[in-house]
Amino acid sequence: MTDGADNANVRFPPPLIYLIALVAGIVAGRTLKVPQPHIASNVRDLIALVFMVSGAIVIYSGTGLFLRYRTAIIPHKPASRLVTNGIYNWTRNPMYLGMALLYCGLAIVFDSLFALVLLPVVLVVIQTQVIAREETYLERAFGDQYRAYKMRVRRWL
């Protein structure tokens, strides 16, 4: 999944990590007949909507800045610029944070407690297999500028 240039060497597309876990959690929960919390559907849908809209906004904010500065969104492509403004003032990983929020909302919509239980596992995979590789690459590519940014802005929130 590399193009020969220096990059983060992320081996699997992060959105697919979230999607596969979500689908697996929903299917496993239904197959194993995992009991679901009894929340009124209108309350459940409102909570899910808040998570999904928040996730979409966070993803859009991060993606939009990458597009504006014409740097790679896909982690197996080399970055042309370190983006540190906008939402990147609050989180170094808005796209992954947004995907986690979206995942929560979808798990709630599908009434899948099992999918919600899998989310911490997904976050560990994202942290160890994606973010750690990206951080190593960004330190190599941007040096002191990235190290200073890491000291100033938290990884998630």
C-alpha positions, 0 to 999 in steps of 0.5 A: 500500500505504498507508492515508494515515497516516504510515508507513514506505512499504514497498512490498512485504511483506517475507515475500514478498521472502524467499518469492519469492527462496526459491522462485526459488532452489529452482526455478532451482537444480533447473532449472540442475542446480546441484550440491548438497553431499553431506551425510548427510540426518540431518545436513542435517535437523538443521542445517535444523531448528536454523535453522528453530526458531531463526528461528521463535523469533526471529520469534515473540519480535518479533511477540509484543511488537508484539502485546502493545504493540498496535503495527503489525507490518505496515510500511505501518501507522503505529507507535503505540509504539517497542518496545525491550525483550525481543529488541529489546535484542539486535536492532532487526529480529528479524522480518527476522532470524528470516525469514533464519534460516527461509529458511536452514533451508528452503533446506537442507531443499530442498537448494538451494545456489542459494537459499542463494547468493541470501540475501545479495541478499535481505538487501540488498533487505530492508536498502535497501527495507524497513529503511532506510525503516522507520528513516527513519520511526521517526526521524521518528515517535519522534525522539531516543528512536529515535536513542538506541535505534539507538546502543544496539542493532545492526541485525541482531545 
